[in-house]
Amino acid sequence: MTATQGSAIGTPHIGRGGTALGGAGLRAFVNMAEAWNLSVAEQLKLLGIDSRSTFFKWRRERDPRLPRDTLERLSYLLGIYKSLQILLPDPKAADEWVRRPNTAPLFGGGTALERMLSGQVADLYVVREYLDAQRG
């Protein structure tokens, strides 16, 4: 399965100024962030944004216009969440996995969250691909 197949937020049409279709993805992200006990700083880093005010503005809006990069990040993050729910049917274990040290070469003894918090969208992609490969 590729990183874009089975995306939790689909593949919306994205124009030059972003899209108004990210509201559902952002709401799902907020729920995921709560389940993972993410701080606001961690949420901002995962979404690739610097502005707290922009983040909270998006959260208040029903259909915020999110940039392409943010939509891509949401897609990977929600795919990671979905994969964990499938691989680890116990919701608590699935949610805690991102914070547990991992000996897989990809993580080098660190956690998946540490890898994802590097700020690079490519790191979200490789974690998503890793979990997809684990699913078979």
C-alpha positions in Angstrom: 0.0 0.0 0.0 1.4 3.4 -0.9 1.3 6.4 1.4 -1.5 7.9 -0.6 -3.7 4.8 -0.8 -6.3 4.4 1.8 -5.8 8.0 2.9 -7.9 9.0 5.9 -8.8 12.3 4.4 -9.0 11.4 0.7 -7.4 13.3 -2.1 -9.2 16.6 -2.4 -8.8 19.0 -5.3 -6.2 21.5 -4.2 -6.0 24.9 -5.9 -3.2 27.5 -5.6 -4.6 28.8 -2.3 -5.1 25.5 -0.6 -8.5 23.9 -0.1 -11.5 24.2 2.0 -11.8 20.4 2.4 -9.3 20.0 5.3 -11.8 20.7 8.1 -12.7 17.0 8.6 -9.0 16.1 8.5 -8.1 18.7 11.0 -10.9 17.6 13.4 -9.7 14.0 13.1 -6.1 15.2 13.8 -7.3 17.0 17.0 -8.9 13.8 18.2 -5.7 11.8 17.3 -3.5 14.4 19.1 -5.6 14.0 22.2 -5.3 10.2 22.1 -1.5 10.6 21.7 -1.3 13.2 24.4 0.4 15.7 22.1 1.3 19.1 23.3 0.3 22.1 21.2 4.0 22.5 20.3 4.1 18.9 19.0 0.9 19.4 17.1 2.3 22.5 15.4 5.5 20.7 14.5 3.7 17.7 13.1 1.5 20.0 10.9 4.6 22.0 9.8 3.3 25.3 11.0 4.9 28.0 13.2 1.9 30.1 14.2 -0.2 29.1 17.2 -2.7 31.7 16.2 -3.1 30.2 12.7 -3.5 26.7 14.2 -6.2 27.8 16.7 -7.9 29.9 13.9 -8.1 26.8 11.8 -9.5 24.8 14.7 -12.3 27.4 15.2 -13.3 27.4 11.5 -15.7 24.7 10.2 -13.9 24.5 6.8 -10.5 26.1 7.1 -8.5 26.5 3.9 -5.4 24.5 4.6 -2.2 24.6 2.5 -1.2 21.6 0.4 1.7 20.8 2.8 -0.6 20.7 5.8 -3.1 18.4 3.9 -0.2 16.1 3.0 0.9 15.9 6.6 -2.6 15.3 7.8 -3.0 12.5 5.3 0.2 10.8 6.6 -0.6 11.3 10.2 -4.1 10.0 10.0 -2.8 7.0 8.0 -0.3 6.3 10.7 -3.1 6.5 13.3 -5.3 4.2 11.2 -2.5 1.7 10.7 -1.8 1.6 14.4 -5.4 0.9 15.2 -5.3 -2.0 12.8 -1.9 -3.4 13.9 -2.6 -3.0 17.6 -6.3 -3.6 18.2 -6.0 -2.4 21.8 -6.6 1.3 21.5 -4.4 2.2 24.5 -1.4 0.1 23.1 -2.0 1.7 19.6 -1.9 5.2 21.0 1.1 4.6 23.2 3.2 3.0 20.4 4.3 6.4 19.1 6.0 7.2 22.4 7.6 3.8 23.0 11.3 3.2 22.1 11.6 1.2 19.0 14.6 -1.0 17.9 13.7 -1.0 14.2 16.5 0.5 12.2 14.2 3.4 11.1 14.0 4.6 14.7 17.4 3.6 16.0 16.1 3.0 19.5 14.2 6.3 19.6 10.4 6.7 19.3 8.3 7.1 16.2 7.1 10.4 17.6 10.7 11.7 17.8 11.2 10.7 14.2 8.0 12.4 13.1 8.8 15.6 15.1 11.9 16.2 13.0 9.7 18.7 11.0 10.2 17.0 7.7 7.2 15.6 5.8 9.5 12.8 4.6 9.7 11.5 8.1 6.0 11.2 8.3 6.1 9.4 5.0 8.7 6.8 6.2 6.8 6.1 9.4 3.6 5.6 7.4 5.4 3.3 4.9 7.0 1.4 7.8 3.5 0.7 9.3 2.0 -0.2 6.0 4.8 -2.7 5.5 4.1 -4.2 8.9 0.5 -4.6 7.9 1.6 -6.6 4.8 
